[in-house]
């Protein structure tokens, strides 16, 4: 078993040395799948991964046919820009519009943009 682990480790190291420190997907996907299996009852967030249907199907052992919807996240706008726009629009609300919103002025602070 230890010999097998050493061989696997050497295989990973060789692959990473050939790819400027990155591991090929055919090595990486089984590792991710194994790591996610330990989080099954807790939940998890995958950021910028998986990148394709094939990766999703491999990791989650499901074949995806005709999805109901596809979510495309825009990378053109930064989150801080969106937050600033929202804060600015909230900042510019007229007093008469906010009058009946039941805001407690002691516990509510105003964010500066």
C-alpha positions, 0 to 999 in steps of 0.5 A: 500500500505504501509503495502504491502511494509513493508511486502515485505521489511520484506520478503527481509530482512528475505531472506537475513539473511538466505543467508549471505546477498545475495538475492535469484534470485526469489526476485532479478530478478524482482527488476533488471527487474524493474530497467532496465525498467527505462533505456530503452532509455538510454542503460545499461551494465550488468556486471557478470549478467545474468548467465543463459538463464532463467534469460535472458528470464525473465528479457527481456521477450524474449524466446531464441531459437537457438542463432546465436552465444554465446560469452564466456568471458575468466576469465583466463587472466587479463585485465592488463596483456593484456594491458601490452602485447599490450604496449610491442608489440607496444613498440617493433615495428621497426621505419621503420614499424611506419615511414608512420603512420602519427604520430604527436610526439608532441601530442603522448606520449609513455606509459611505461610498 
